[in-house]
Amino acid sequence: MSEELAGMDAIGQAALVSAGEVTAAELTEAAIARIEAVDGRINAVIHRRFDKARQEVADGLPDGPFHGVPTLLKDLGCEMAGEPSHSGNRLLRDLGHRATEDAELTKSVRRAGFAILGRTNVPEFGLVNTTEPVAYGPARNPWDTGRSTGGSSGGSAAAVAAGLVPIAQASDGGGSIRMPASNCGLFGLKPSRGRISPAPGGDNMEGHTTLGFVSRSVRDTAAALDFAAGYRTGDSMVAPHRPDSYLALTSTDPEPLRIGLMDVPDVNGFPVDADVNAVVREAAEFLSGLGHRVEVSHPEAMTDPEFLDRWLQLLSPTVTAMFEDLEALAGRPLERGDAEEMAWWWRERGTEIGAARHIANQDWRDRFRRRMASWWADGGFDVLLSPVLPTPATPLGYFDGEEGLRRSIRILCFTPQFNMVGQPAASVPFGFSADGLPVGVHLAAAYGREDVLIRLAAQIERARPWARQRPAVFAG
């Protein structure tokens, strides 16, 4: 049964419980067994709360849509009262830092009936597109354990791809749901800004970070969005255009859409791998075959040479402020070994940004948002199709050192624009590189229009199923 469950999505597992074919306790034990058997090879689950989960199951989980289904939370945000909250950082690990309250999304996950088995590996503070923290060691890609999972939701993506759990919580501040999803062969949707509450915290990273999930099926993410979305007391923004049920949208094809294809050899000098572009072009032909109108076009703002520098200037002061919070927790000035060089680099950039310059960057962001949105509103497009990343999953160590640090910024060619503007975007599994590594395609819609992406992704999934493809490391 455990092997069968490893390949089943969350809705499928919940249906077994509802029908009385398995119990919540049996699902929990099977997932624990898979983690214990497999996770030593991929290092995805860094904080385990198996006994607590067993007790919660025995006491009775809420009768929500995912009653009894095992899941994992990312160890970066989405806090869980009493559980470790280390964000991939050595200092927080050594201090034994624990959350004092549940995040609103954690409460939603609990109400949905999930059995929460632990927390997943992340890069330190989510600042790089690979999950290789010094504090916990690298998460390894189940398709090739010498390759990166991506970041920052790399542990969550590895756990789902390897069949440990069917769905896991994730978050995205510059591509951190979509990039690991692409690297690990999963569906990953970054919702619109304001769709899922960040409470009790504020609008993380200048409002760029959005909470969400990675999953093997579109319907799992859609159903998760149903219970997770919505206003919570004090939220500064609520996204529009919410349907009665995102899950219901997965059962019907969208009307013919006008889709722009971003087909470029490089983005401001960072080359796009030929295998990646080949997969995206194949997806364009496939979507045309489904009746959609695909034409070569993309917002000119996508390749603005100022973008990455402005993005960095906007976000780096939040890292500087975070260092002040860490010093307050430690009760002393931070030493170099308390954080990795990547974090220090971001902190130092942030110290260079004065108040007037920060306001100027916010004004630039607002103009950029309007430039991006006009392609949808004035150009008449429904979806932008592009790569997720310019390369397949990179080797572990690719972002080490000074050159790696530069790569970690320049490789962000297609995803962070949608964090800055708040529009929804998704990575959909579609093809493979010549080395057999998964390559997702990136779909982006207008603000508030997750419904368009969910219907289109579900149409692709029906016509070209991906869940039967298995990585080299799989629990089944």
LINCOR-V993104 format. One record per pair of residues at least 6 apart in sequence whose C-alpha atoms are under 6 Angstrom apart, sorted by the first residue. I is the first residue (numbers start at 1). J is the second residue. D is the distance in whole Angstrom. If there is no record, write none. Layout:
# LINCOR-V993104
[[I/J/D] [I/J/D]]
This chain:
# LINCOR-V993104
[[2/30/5] [3/476/4] [6/163/5] [6/476/5] [9/166/5] [10/166/5] [14/66/5] [14/67/6] [16/22/6] [17/23/5] [24/68/4] [28/70/6] [31/164/6] [34/164/6] [34/475/6] [35/164/6] [42/139/5] [42/140/4] [43/139/5] [44/120/6] [44/121/5] [44/139/5] [44/155/4] [44/159/6] [45/119/6] [45/120/4] [46/120/6] [46/121/6] [47/118/5] [47/119/5] [48/118/4] [49/117/5] [49/118/5] [50/117/6] [53/115/6] [53/117/6] [61/113/5] [62/111/6] [62/113/5] [63/113/6] [64/112/4] [64/113/5] [65/112/6] [66/112/5] [66/113/5] [66/114/6] [67/113/4] [67/114/6] [68/113/6] [68/114/5] [68/115/6] [69/114/5] [69/115/6] [70/114/6] [70/115/5] [70/116/6] [71/116/5] [71/165/6] [71/168/5] [72/116/6] [72/117/6] [72/118/5] [72/119/6] [72/168/5] [73/119/5] [73/169/5] [74/119/5] [74/120/5] [74/169/6] [74/170/6] [75/85/6] [75/87/6] [75/119/5] [75/120/5] [76/87/5] [78/103/5] [78/106/6] [79/99/6] [79/102/5] [79/103/5] [80/99/6] [80/102/4] [81/99/5] [81/100/5] [81/101/4] [81/102/5] [82/98/6] [82/99/5] [82/100/6] [83/98/5] [83/99/6] [84/97/6] [84/98/4] [85/97/6] [85/98/5] [85/99/6] [86/92/5] [86/93/5] [87/124/6] [87/125/5] [88/122/5] [88/123/5] [88/124/4] [88/133/6] [88/135/6] [89/124/5] [89/135/6] [90/135/5] [91/338/5] [103/200/6] [104/199/6] [108/228/6] [120/155/5] [120/156/6] [121/155/4] [122/131/5] [122/152/5] [123/131/4] [123/132/6] [123/133/5] [123/152/6] [124/133/6] [126/152/5] [129/150/5] [129/151/4] [130/148/6] [130/150/4] [130/151/4] [131/138/6] [131/139/6] [131/151/5] [131/154/5] [132/138/4] [139/155/6] [140/148/6] [140/149/6] [141/147/6] [141/148/5] [141/149/5] [141/158/6] [142/162/6] [142/471/6] [142/472/6] [142/473/5] [143/471/4] [143/472/5] [146/395/6] [146/396/6] [147/394/6] [147/395/4] [147/396/5] [148/393/6] [148/394/6] [148/395/6] [148/396/5] [149/180/6] [149/183/6] [150/179/6] [150/180/4] [151/176/5] [151/180/6] [152/176/5] [153/170/5] [153/176/6] [153/177/6] [154/180/5] [156/168/6] [157/180/6] [160/166/5] [160/167/6] [162/473/6] [162/474/4] [162/475/6] [163/474/6] [163/475/5] [167/214/6] [167/215/5] [168/213/6] [168/214/6] [169/213/4] [170/212/5] [170/213/5] [171/177/6] [171/210/6] [171/211/4] [171/212/5] [172/209/5] [172/210/5] [173/208/5] [173/209/4] [174/416/4] [174/419/6] [175/415/5] [175/416/6] [177/188/6] [178/188/5] [178/427/5] [181/187/6] [181/188/5] [182/427/6] [182/439/5] [182/440/4] [183/393/5] [183/438/6] [185/429/5] [185/438/5] [186/215/6] [186/216/5] [186/429/6] [187/214/6] [187/215/5] [187/216/6] [187/427/6] [187/428/5] [188/214/5] [188/426/5] [188/427/5] [189/425/6] [189/426/4] [190/424/6] [190/425/5] [190/426/6] [191/424/5] [192/422/5] [192/423/5] [192/424/4] [192/448/6] [193/422/5] [194/237/5] [194/238/4] [194/239/5] [195/229/5] [195/238/6] [195/239/5] [196/229/5] [196/230/6] [205/315/6] [208/419/5] [208/420/6] [218/458/6] [219/247/6] [222/246/5] [222/247/5] [223/247/5] [226/246/6] [239/448/6] [240/448/5] [241/448/6] [249/455/6] [250/455/5] [250/458/5] [253/459/6] [254/455/6] [256/291/6] [256/292/5] [257/292/5] [258/293/5] [258/381/5] [258/382/5] [259/293/6] [259/294/5] [259/381/6] [259/382/6] [259/383/5] [259/384/6] [260/294/6] [260/295/5] [260/296/6] [260/297/5] [260/298/6] [260/384/5] [260/385/6] [261/295/6] [261/296/5] [261/297/5] [261/385/5] [262/297/6] [262/298/5] [262/386/5] [265/271/6] [265/272/5] [266/272/5] [272/390/4] [273/390/6] [273/391/5] [275/433/5] [279/431/6] [299/372/6] [299/375/6] [301/372/6] [316/346/5] [316/349/6] [316/350/4] [317/350/4] [319/347/5] [320/347/4] [320/350/5] [327/333/5] [327/334/6] [369/421/5] [383/444/5] [383/445/5] [384/443/6] [384/444/5] [385/442/6] [385/443/5] [386/442/5] [387/441/5] [387/442/5] [388/414/6] [388/441/6] [388/442/5] [398/404/6] [399/405/6] [423/446/6] [423/447/4] [424/444/6] [424/445/6] [424/450/6] [425/443/5] [425/444/4] [426/442/6] [426/443/5] [427/440/6] [427/441/5] [427/442/5] [428/440/5] [428/441/5] [429/440/4] [430/440/5] [431/438/6] [431/439/5] [432/438/4] [432/439/5]]
